[in-house]
Amino acid sequence: MFEVMRGLRSENYSLGVIEITINNDGKGEGMLIAAARVDFTEDSGLLIESFATPFRLLQVQATKTRP
């Protein structure tokens, strides 16, 4: 609330981004960006700008859910 009232820079980074890579055994790792700004490039790519240092996700495990 403080940052919105003051118009600080972090209000321009309103999205969260997560990328996880999981292997055939259901184990993996990834990255979490809690505050990001996302835009498209001219060649249809994706540009992700992080407001702070991304978090590294370790020991990610895929699980089956029940229907």
Jmol script that loads the backbone (N, CA, C; Angstrom):
load data "model"
ATOM      1  N   MET A   1       0.825  -1.193   0.000  1.00  0.00           N
ATOM      2  CA  MET A   1       0.000   0.000   0.000  1.00  0.00           C
ATOM      3  C   MET A   1       0.871   1.260   0.000  1.00  0.00           C
ATOM      4  N   PHE A   2       1.948   1.221   0.781  1.00  0.00           N
ATOM      5  CA  PHE A   2       2.853   2.368   0.869  1.00  0.00           C
ATOM      6  C   PHE A   2       3.417   2.738  -0.505  1.00  0.00           C
ATOM      7  N   GLU A   3       3.847   1.723  -1.270  1.00  0.00           N
ATOM      8  CA  GLU A   3       4.452   1.986  -2.569  1.00  0.00           C
ATOM      9  C   GLU A   3       3.437   2.533  -3.565  1.00  0.00           C
ATOM     10  N   VAL A   4       2.211   2.050  -3.526  1.00  0.00           N
ATOM     11  CA  VAL A   4       1.173   2.555  -4.430  1.00  0.00           C
ATOM     12  C   VAL A   4       0.863   4.012  -4.110  1.00  0.00           C
ATOM     13  N   MET A   5       0.763   4.342  -2.835  1.00  0.00           N
ATOM     14  CA  MET A   5       0.481   5.721  -2.433  1.00  0.00           C
ATOM     15  C   MET A   5       1.596   6.673  -2.873  1.00  0.00           C
ATOM     16  N   ARG A   6       2.822   6.195  -2.827  1.00  0.00           N
ATOM     17  CA  ARG A   6       3.971   7.035  -3.161  1.00  0.00           C
ATOM     18  C   ARG A   6       4.357   6.965  -4.643  1.00  0.00           C
ATOM     19  N   GLY A   7       3.740   6.060  -5.416  1.00  0.00           N
ATOM     20  CA  GLY A   7       4.063   5.942  -6.831  1.00  0.00           C
ATOM     21  C   GLY A   7       5.470   5.418  -7.077  1.00  0.00           C
ATOM     22  N   LEU A   8       5.910   4.477  -6.265  1.00  0.00           N
ATOM     23  CA  LEU A   8       7.266   3.954  -6.387  1.00  0.00           C
ATOM     24  C   LEU A   8       7.396   2.981  -7.548  1.00  0.00           C
ATOM     25  N   ARG A   9       8.610   2.658  -7.904  1.00  0.00           N
ATOM     26  CA  ARG A   9       8.938   1.886  -9.097  1.00  0.00           C
ATOM     27  C   ARG A   9       8.390   0.469  -9.089  1.00  0.00           C
ATOM     28  N   SER A  10       8.280  -0.187  -7.950  1.00  0.00           N
ATOM     29  CA  SER A  10       7.867  -1.589  -7.914  1.00  0.00           C
ATOM     30  C   SER A  10       6.415  -1.802  -8.359  1.00  0.00           C
ATOM     31  N   GLU A  11       5.596  -0.775  -8.360  1.00  0.00           N
ATOM     32  CA  GLU A  11       4.212  -0.954  -8.824  1.00  0.00           C
ATOM     33  C   GLU A  11       4.161  -1.228 -10.324  1.00  0.00           C
ATOM     34  N   ASN A  12       5.239  -0.996 -11.053  1.00  0.00           N
ATOM     35  CA  ASN A  12       5.318  -1.316 -12.476  1.00  0.00           C
ATOM     36  C   ASN A  12       5.636  -2.793 -12.718  1.00  0.00           C
ATOM     37  N   TYR A  13       5.897  -3.537 -11.665  1.00  0.00           N
ATOM     38  CA  TYR A  13       6.258  -4.956 -11.755  1.00  0.00           C
ATOM     39  C   TYR A  13       5.170  -5.779 -11.065  1.00  0.00           C
ATOM     40  N   SER A  14       4.012  -5.857 -11.696  1.00  0.00           N
ATOM     41  CA  SER A  14       2.827  -6.403 -11.037  1.00  0.00           C
ATOM     42  C   SER A  14       2.579  -7.888 -11.300  1.00  0.00           C
ATOM     43  N   LEU A  15       3.471  -8.574 -12.026  1.00  0.00           N
ATOM     44  CA  LEU A  15       3.269  -9.989 -12.336  1.00  0.00           C
ATOM     45  C   LEU A  15       4.289 -10.861 -11.619  1.00  0.00           C
ATOM     46  N   GLY A  16       3.898 -12.102 -11.398  1.00  0.00           N
ATOM     47  CA  GLY A  16       4.824 -13.119 -10.907  1.00  0.00           C
ATOM     48  C   GLY A  16       5.068 -14.123 -12.020  1.00  0.00           C
ATOM     49  N   VAL A  17       6.298 -14.621 -12.122  1.00  0.00           N
ATOM     50  CA  VAL A  17       6.662 -15.564 -13.174  1.00  0.00           C
ATOM     51  C   VAL A  17       7.342 -16.760 -12.526  1.00  0.00           C
ATOM     52  N   ILE A  18       6.959 -17.964 -12.957  1.00  0.00           N
ATOM     53  CA  ILE A  18       7.596 -19.175 -12.472  1.00  0.00           C
ATOM     54  C   ILE A  18       7.949 -20.057 -13.666  1.00  0.00           C
ATOM     55  N   GLU A  19       9.151 -20.614 -13.642  1.00  0.00           N
ATOM     56  CA  GLU A  19       9.601 -21.534 -14.684  1.00  0.00           C
ATOM     57  C   GLU A  19      10.142 -22.779 -13.980  1.00  0.00           C
ATOM     58  N   ILE A  20       9.587 -23.925 -14.320  1.00  0.00           N
ATOM     59  CA  ILE A  20       9.998 -25.191 -13.710  1.00  0.00           C
ATOM     60  C   ILE A  20      10.308 -26.191 -14.822  1.00  0.00           C
ATOM     61  N   THR A  21      11.446 -26.856 -14.708  1.00  0.00           N
ATOM     62  CA  THR A  21      11.828 -27.915 -15.638  1.00  0.00           C
ATOM     63  C   THR A  21      11.811 -29.225 -14.864  1.00  0.00           C
ATOM     64  N   ILE A  22      10.997 -30.176 -15.331  1.00  0.00           N
ATOM     65  CA  ILE A  22      10.853 -31.470 -14.655  1.00  0.00           C
ATOM     66  C   ILE A  22      11.285 -32.578 -15.609  1.00  0.00           C
ATOM     67  N   ASN A  23      12.123 -33.501 -15.134  1.00  0.00           N
ATOM     68  CA  ASN A  23      12.592 -34.602 -15.978  1.00  0.00           C
ATOM     69  C   ASN A  23      11.586 -35.751 -15.967  1.00  0.00           C
ATOM     70  N   ASN A  24      11.919 -36.840 -16.633  1.00  0.00           N
ATOM     71  CA  ASN A  24      11.010 -37.991 -16.743  1.00  0.00           C
ATOM     72  C   ASN A  24      10.732 -38.675 -15.402  1.00  0.00           C
ATOM     73  N   ASP A  25      11.601 -38.484 -14.426  1.00  0.00           N
ATOM     74  CA  ASP A  25      11.399 -39.061 -13.096  1.00  0.00           C
ATOM     75  C   ASP A  25      10.504 -38.196 -12.213  1.00  0.00           C
ATOM     76  N   GLY A  26      10.057 -37.047 -12.724  1.00  0.00           N
ATOM     77  CA  GLY A  26       9.196 -36.159 -11.950  1.00  0.00           C
ATOM     78  C   GLY A  26       9.949 -35.232 -11.018  1.00  0.00           C
ATOM     79  N   LYS A  27      11.275 -35.134 -11.192  1.00  0.00           N
ATOM     80  CA  LYS A  27      12.093 -34.259 -10.345  1.00  0.00           C
ATOM     81  C   LYS A  27      12.642 -33.129 -11.188  1.00  0.00           C
ATOM     82  N   GLY A  28      12.845 -31.973 -10.556  1.00  0.00           N
ATOM     83  CA  GLY A  28      13.356 -30.854 -11.326  1.00  0.00           C
ATOM     84  C   GLY A  28      13.749 -29.675 -10.477  1.00  0.00           C
ATOM     85  N   GLU A  29      13.888 -28.543 -11.157  1.00  0.00           N
ATOM     86  CA  GLU A  29      14.249 -27.288 -10.508  1.00  0.00           C
ATOM     87  C   GLU A  29      13.693 -26.156 -11.350  1.00  0.00           C
ATOM     88  N   GLY A  30      13.827 -24.941 -10.834  1.00  0.00           N
ATOM     89  CA  GLY A  30      13.275 -23.824 -11.592  1.00  0.00           C
ATOM     90  C   GLY A  30      13.642 -22.483 -11.009  1.00  0.00           C
ATOM     91  N   MET A  31      12.837 -21.472 -11.367  1.00  0.00           N
ATOM     92  CA  MET A  31      13.092 -20.106 -10.972  1.00  0.00           C
ATOM     93  C   MET A  31      11.757 -19.407 -10.703  1.00  0.00           C
ATOM     94  N   LEU A  32      11.731 -18.561  -9.700  1.00  0.00           N
ATOM     95  CA  LEU A  32      10.547 -17.782  -9.359  1.00  0.00           C
ATOM     96  C   LEU A  32      10.918 -16.310  -9.334  1.00  0.00           C
ATOM     97  N   ILE A  33      10.189 -15.518 -10.109  1.00  0.00           N
ATOM     98  CA  ILE A  33      10.342 -14.065 -10.069  1.00  0.00           C
ATOM     99  C   ILE A  33       9.061 -13.521  -9.453  1.00  0.00           C
ATOM    100  N   ALA A  34       9.169 -12.976  -8.260  1.00  0.00           N
ATOM    101  CA  ALA A  34       7.987 -12.532  -7.524  1.00  0.00           C
ATOM    102  C   ALA A  34       7.408 -11.226  -8.064  1.00  0.00           C
ATOM    103  N   ALA A  35       8.243 -10.362  -8.602  1.00  0.00           N
ATOM    104  CA  ALA A  35       7.780  -9.081  -9.152  1.00  0.00           C
ATOM    105  C   ALA A  35       8.453  -8.884 -10.501  1.00  0.00           C
ATOM    106  N   ALA A  36       7.659  -8.971 -11.576  1.00  0.00           N
ATOM    107  CA  ALA A  36       8.223  -8.899 -12.927  1.00  0.00           C
ATOM    108  C   ALA A  36       7.376  -8.017 -13.829  1.00  0.00           C
ATOM    109  N   ARG A  37       8.027  -7.541 -14.880  1.00  0.00           N
ATOM    110  CA  ARG A  37       7.344  -6.831 -15.948  1.00  0.00           C
ATOM    111  C   ARG A  37       7.591  -7.655 -17.214  1.00  0.00           C
ATOM    112  N   VAL A  38       6.528  -7.978 -17.938  1.00  0.00           N
ATOM    113  CA  VAL A  38       6.617  -8.850 -19.105  1.00  0.00           C
ATOM    114  C   VAL A  38       6.179  -8.075 -20.345  1.00  0.00           C
ATOM    115  N   ASP A  39       6.932  -8.261 -21.434  1.00  0.00           N
ATOM    116  CA  ASP A  39       6.608  -7.582 -22.684  1.00  0.00           C
ATOM    117  C   ASP A  39       7.008  -8.486 -23.846  1.00  0.00           C
ATOM    118  N   PHE A  40       6.431  -8.261 -25.006  1.00  0.00           N
ATOM    119  CA  PHE A  40       6.780  -8.999 -26.211  1.00  0.00           C
ATOM    120  C   PHE A  40       7.841  -8.231 -26.991  1.00  0.00           C
ATOM    121  N   THR A  41       8.767  -8.973 -27.610  1.00  0.00           N
ATOM    122  CA  THR A  41       9.772  -8.360 -28.463  1.00  0.00           C
ATOM    123  C   THR A  41       9.244  -8.308 -29.896  1.00  0.00           C
ATOM    124  N   GLU A  42       9.968  -7.630 -30.767  1.00  0.00           N
ATOM    125  CA  GLU A  42       9.533  -7.496 -32.164  1.00  0.00           C
ATOM    126  C   GLU A  42       9.490  -8.831 -32.899  1.00  0.00           C
ATOM    127  N   ASP A  43      10.332  -9.788 -32.492  1.00  0.00           N
ATOM    128  CA  ASP A  43      10.369 -11.101 -33.155  1.00  0.00           C
ATOM    129  C   ASP A  43       9.522 -12.139 -32.415  1.00  0.00           C
ATOM    130  N   SER A  44       8.460 -11.688 -31.742  1.00  0.00           N
ATOM    131  CA  SER A  44       7.501 -12.536 -31.025  1.00  0.00           C
ATOM    132  C   SER A  44       8.116 -13.294 -29.856  1.00  0.00           C
ATOM    133  N   GLY A  45       9.208 -12.793 -29.338  1.00  0.00           N
ATOM    134  CA  GLY A  45       9.801 -13.366 -28.136  1.00  0.00           C
ATOM    135  C   GLY A  45       9.186 -12.745 -26.893  1.00  0.00           C
ATOM    136  N   LEU A  46       9.617 -13.190 -25.760  1.00  0.00           N
ATOM    137  CA  LEU A  46       9.101 -12.698 -24.491  1.00  0.00           C
ATOM    138  C   LEU A  46      10.236 -12.074 -23.702  1.00  0.00           C
ATOM    139  N   LEU A  47      10.059 -10.858 -23.244  1.00  0.00           N
ATOM    140  CA  LEU A  47      11.046 -10.149 -22.454  1.00  0.00           C
ATOM    141  C   LEU A  47      10.533 -10.061 -21.024  1.00  0.00           C
ATOM    142  N   ILE A  48      11.279 -10.651 -20.086  1.00  0.00           N
ATOM    143  CA  ILE A  48      10.886 -10.636 -18.686  1.00  0.00           C
ATOM    144  C   ILE A  48      11.922  -9.833 -17.909  1.00  0.00           C
ATOM    145  N   GLU A  49      11.465  -8.769 -17.265  1.00  0.00           N
ATOM    146  CA  GLU A  49      12.343  -7.924 -16.457  1.00  0.00           C
ATOM    147  C   GLU A  49      11.974  -8.101 -14.998  1.00  0.00           C
ATOM    148  N   SER A  50      12.950  -8.457 -14.178  1.00  0.00           N
ATOM    149  CA  SER A  50      12.719  -8.708 -12.761  1.00  0.00           C
ATOM    150  C   SER A  50      13.005  -7.456 -11.942  1.00  0.00           C
ATOM    151  N   PHE A  51      12.152  -7.183 -10.965  1.00  0.00           N
ATOM    152  CA  PHE A  51      12.365  -6.046 -10.070  1.00  0.00           C
ATOM    153  C   PHE A  51      13.448  -6.359  -9.036  1.00  0.00           C
ATOM    154  N   ALA A  52      13.523  -7.612  -8.618  1.00  0.00           N
ATOM    155  CA  ALA A  52      14.498  -8.037  -7.606  1.00  0.00           C
ATOM    156  C   ALA A  52      15.147  -9.341  -8.072  1.00  0.00           C
ATOM    157  N   THR A  53      16.064  -9.838  -7.288  1.00  0.00           N
ATOM    158  CA  THR A  53      16.752 -11.077  -7.623  1.00  0.00           C
ATOM    159  C   THR A  53      15.777 -12.246  -7.630  1.00  0.00           C
ATOM    160  N   PRO A  54      15.764 -13.056  -8.695  1.00  0.00           N
ATOM    161  CA  PRO A  54      14.872 -14.225  -8.748  1.00  0.00           C
ATOM    162  C   PRO A  54      15.259 -15.266  -7.699  1.00  0.00           C
ATOM    163  N   PHE A  55      14.277 -16.049  -7.283  1.00  0.00           N
ATOM    164  CA  PHE A  55      14.500 -17.148  -6.349  1.00  0.00           C
ATOM    165  C   PHE A  55      14.761 -18.419  -7.147  1.00  0.00           C
ATOM    166  N   ARG A  56      15.733 -19.195  -6.726  1.00  0.00           N
ATOM    167  CA  ARG A  56      15.998 -20.478  -7.377  1.00  0.00           C
ATOM    168  C   ARG A  56      15.202 -21.556  -6.656  1.00  0.00           C
ATOM    169  N   LEU A  57      14.477 -22.356  -7.416  1.00  0.00           N
ATOM    170  CA  LEU A  57      13.668 -23.433  -6.848  1.00  0.00           C
ATOM    171  C   LEU A  57      14.437 -24.742  -7.005  1.00  0.00           C
ATOM    172  N   LEU A  58      14.697 -25.420  -5.911  1.00  0.00           N
ATOM    173  CA  LEU A  58      15.462 -26.665  -5.910  1.00  0.00           C
ATOM    174  C   LEU A  58      14.591 -27.817  -5.447  1.00  0.00           C
ATOM    175  N   GLN A  59      14.906 -28.996  -5.890  1.00  0.00           N
ATOM    176  CA  GLN A  59      14.237 -30.227  -5.465  1.00  0.00           C
ATOM    177  C   GLN A  59      12.722 -30.173  -5.669  1.00  0.00           C
ATOM    178  N   VAL A  60      12.314 -29.740  -6.855  1.00  0.00           N
ATOM    179  CA  VAL A  60      10.890 -29.716  -7.215  1.00  0.00           C
ATOM    180  C   VAL A  60      10.472 -31.147  -7.529  1.00  0.00           C
ATOM    181  N   GLN A  61       9.318 -31.561  -7.025  1.00  0.00           N
ATOM    182  CA  GLN A  61       8.815 -32.910  -7.212  1.00  0.00           C
ATOM    183  C   GLN A  61       7.395 -32.865  -7.753  1.00  0.00           C
ATOM    184  N   ALA A  62       7.171 -33.517  -8.900  1.00  0.00           N
ATOM    185  CA  ALA A  62       5.819 -33.615  -9.456  1.00  0.00           C
ATOM    186  C   ALA A  62       5.059 -34.698  -8.719  1.00  0.00           C
ATOM    187  N   THR A  63       3.787 -34.454  -8.446  1.00  0.00           N
ATOM    188  CA  THR A  63       2.932 -35.431  -7.793  1.00  0.00           C
ATOM    189  C   THR A  63       1.640 -35.583  -8.589  1.00  0.00           C
ATOM    190  N   LYS A  64       1.047 -36.744  -8.489  1.00  0.00           N
ATOM    191  CA  LYS A  64      -0.242 -36.974  -9.134  1.00  0.00           C
ATOM    192  C   LYS A  64      -1.352 -36.489  -8.217  1.00  0.00           C
ATOM    193  N   THR A  65      -2.372 -35.877  -8.809  1.00  0.00           N
ATOM    194  CA  THR A  65      -3.524 -35.440  -8.036  1.00  0.00           C
ATOM    195  C   THR A  65      -4.668 -36.419  -8.229  1.00  0.00           C
ATOM    196  N   ARG A  66      -5.508 -36.476  -7.259  1.00  0.00           N
ATOM    197  CA  ARG A  66      -6.689 -37.333  -7.353  1.00  0.00           C
ATOM    198  C   ARG A  66      -7.796 -36.597  -8.081  1.00  0.00           C
ATOM    199  N   PRO A  67      -8.575 -37.319  -8.884  1.00  0.00           N
ATOM    200  CA  PRO A  67      -9.687 -36.674  -9.617  1.00  0.00           C
ATOM    201  C   PRO A  67     -10.802 -36.218  -8.702  1.00  0.00           C
TER     202      PRO A  67
END
end "model"
wireframe off; spacefill off
backbone 0.3
color backbone group
